């Protein structure tokens, strides 16, 4: 009986969302598995069929493996790390980005080519990052509220598959007439900010929904801190002009944007806020405490 020319001395659990993005993983699965095998991993493939299955399988079965690999979009990788955090499971996580926009992959220098991502995981390079704790839930990238927040999970999937990030832009333009100010109080390590805001984001790494990239001296990727970026509600044409210039330049240093940094961020609003975690709806909350789970994510690849 023939044997492989290399030892399969490690085990990897590959969690696959078959309908993410343009369903590319369905055409590349065998090549992805082979790339992981070339890295010495005996691979078990589990295909998700419903929301939260990746979360359940990562938490329930992940301890039996040396590596967990997620093939899907931002929502799928969020489920994987959530299942691990809920069970305090410390394992390296590999990510093969198959979504429509792949914000997490782009912000963490993960190859967007599926086979290249699998090869990078097999090569074994590891980096550590914070993750965010949102009440009893978790996020890897950011928690969003306010204008355009719903677009990440309400935009038609077929449109997202066809247009990618352009689908969000088109739906965002339709949303403009319905924007309303949100009264709230945001407290970061005792520093309180109160007012009416159009949009807000809490990030673990300073990357704010594709709008801003805060420098490392303000917030690092594994320093246990969070950054809250609040966009004030424009009152007149001059305000819109200032905000527009800020968004176009990616520079939050203007009168219409407030940045708060801390280990604990408390967000309160009397009417409740609709939140999105890593592009997935997380319901409406009147009050939520957001913290960081320091260096919990070991990203391999």
JOGI-V664401 format. One line per field, one symbol per residue. phi: phi as a letter, one per 30 degrees, with the letter a starting at -180 (. if undefined). psi: psi as a letter, one per 20 degrees, with the letter a starting at -180 (. if undefined). A space follows every 50 residues. Layout:
phi: ???
psi: ???
This chain:
phi: .dbddbdccbbbcccccdcdhciddddceddddddddddjcdcccbcdba diddddddddceddbdbcbcclceddddddddddddchdcbdbcbcdbdd cheddddchceddddddddddddidbbcbdbccciccbbcbaccbjeidd ddccdeddddddcidedddddddddedcdbdcdabbbchidcbblcbcaa bcbcbicchicbbdddddacdbcicbcccccdddcadddddddedddddi cddadcbbcbbadbbccbadcibccbchicdbicbdabccbccdhddccc k
psi: pqrqjqpmjqppooppoijqckkhhhijghhgghghhhjjpopppppqir qjhhgghghhihijqhppppobahhghggghghghhjkooqqpqpoojah hlggghijlppipghhgghhghijpqqqqqrqondjrqqhfqpqqbpihi hhiippghgghgichhhhgghhhhhgijpqqoprpppolippppapqhqq qpqijionkjgqnqqhigpriljjrqppppoqopiahgghgggghgghij oimriippppprhpppppphiqqpqpokjqpjapqhpppprqopkhpopp .
